[in-house]
């Protein structure tokens, strides 16, 4: 169902897909994570599919997998702002945790 939707834009860490009534942003790093609930993402105030990941201490954390931006309220450029912010966050995290050995 969601796999067949047309891709409007993609980055290293995200897809933006064209749904019937929503523009859907997917976090590529969460692919394969089971959806446990769909609720409002408190940070950006849109409906989101969420899964559970566990840290090294076994503590579970709810994480968004994909967000549903209503076409009535958002256009592609507004969704891209959120996607690019996520891309920047993950790029910075990768640089911190996996620095290049070129130095």
C-alpha positions in Angstrom: 0.0 0.0 0.0 2.5 2.7 1.1 5.3 1.1 -0.9 3.4 1.7 -4.2 2.9 5.4 -3.6 4.7 7.8 -5.9 7.9 9.3 -4.4 7.9 13.1 -4.6 11.4 13.5 -3.2 14.0 11.4 -1.5 17.1 12.1 0.6 19.7 9.9 2.2 17.5 9.3 5.2 13.9 10.0 4.0 11.3 9.5 1.4 8.4 12.0 0.8 5.5 10.2 -0.9 2.3 11.3 -2.4 -0.7 9.9 -0.6 -4.3 10.4 -1.5 -5.0 13.0 1.2 -1.6 13.3 2.8 2.0 14.0 1.9 3.8 11.2 3.7 7.4 11.6 5.1 9.1 8.3 5.9 12.3 7.9 8.0 14.5 5.4 6.1 16.4 4.6 9.2 13.2 3.1 10.7 12.3 0.8 7.8 11.3 -2.6 9.0 10.4 -1.3 12.5 6.9 -2.6 13.4 4.2 0.0 13.7 2.9 -0.2 17.3 0.6 2.8 17.2 -0.6 5.8 15.2 -0.9 9.0 17.1 0.0 12.7 17.0 3.7 13.5 16.9 4.1 16.0 19.7 7.1 17.8 18.0 5.4 18.6 14.7 1.8 18.1 15.6 0.8 15.7 12.7 -0.4 12.1 12.7 2.5 9.6 12.8 3.1 5.9 12.8 5.3 5.0 15.7 7.3 2.0 16.7 9.3 1.0 19.8 13.1 0.8 20.0 15.0 -0.3 23.0 18.3 1.2 24.3 21.2 -0.8 25.7 19.5 -0.8 29.1 16.4 -2.4 27.7 14.4 0.8 28.1 11.8 1.2 25.3 11.4 4.5 23.4 8.6 5.5 21.1 10.0 6.7 17.7 8.1 8.0 14.7 8.5 5.9 11.5 6.4 8.1 9.1 4.4 11.3 9.3 1.2 12.2 7.6 0.9 15.8 6.5 -2.6 16.7 5.4 -2.7 18.2 1.9 -5.3 20.6 3.3 -2.7 22.2 5.6 0.7 21.4 4.1 2.3 21.6 0.7 5.5 19.8 -0.4 7.8 22.7 0.4 6.6 22.7 4.0 7.1 18.9 4.3 10.6 19.3 2.8 11.5 21.7 5.7 10.9 18.8 8.2 12.6 16.3 5.9 15.7 18.4 5.5 15.9 19.1 9.3 15.8 15.3 9.9 18.5 14.8 7.1 20.7 17.4 8.8 20.3 15.8 12.3 21.2 12.3 11.0 24.1 13.6 8.9 25.5 15.4 12.0 25.0 12.3 14.1 26.8 10.1 11.5 29.7 12.5 11.4 30.0 12.4 15.2 29.8 8.6 15.4 31.6 7.6 12.2 34.2 10.3 11.5 36.1 10.1 8.3 39.6 8.6 8.6 41.0 11.0 6.0 42.7 13.3 8.6 
